[in-house]
Amino acid sequence: MSTTVENARQGLIKKVRELAYLHSPDDLFTLASGRQSPHFFDMKPVMMDPEAAHLIGVLIHSSIDNLGGVDAVGGLELGAVPLTGIAIAKASKASNLRGFIVRKEAKGRGGRKTGNPPGIEGSTLNTGDRIVLLEDVTTTGGSALKAATRLSEIGCEVVACITILDREEGGLEAFKEAGVNLIPLLLRSDVTEE
């Protein structure tokens, strides 16, 4: 029996609450963006959970199907690495969907066999490829938008960024301003019930 999109979404909300969400109104968390928040989401246990990974894969592919003609998925290390694996593993056998990783800091060499520039690894990316970025948690969107800029500079078209969770702290607006569609699988308010 296949998993419907709505069942996947509801199941993922439960998994995020169970495995990723911490709430501490009296002792705030400092986020990667530098902001402080009473809400913290560690998506690594979610992405490494077999049931949650299946649900994420269903939701990612549903979103990709609505975008039409996507050539490759990937994003910044570390969060996008397991997401890229999930997306590629859940692709149909007839799919030509490729995966890639953008390093936060290039190692000084590109893909030796792929022809990618330094800092972009995995499958070969070609001029004109339609790309979907993947992200585990979006706060301001800064890191993923830097990756979008790097990909645009090599001639790829970044059509969207799919994130597991949008913290609803300005990321949607930042992506809109950059001309990239942000597609959250979940919103913070879905999980926190605030």
Summary of the structure (lengths in Angstrom):
residues: 194
radius of gyration: 16.3
end to end distance: 33.5
largest distance: 51.1
contacts: 640
relative contact order: 0.16
helix: 37%
strand: 25%
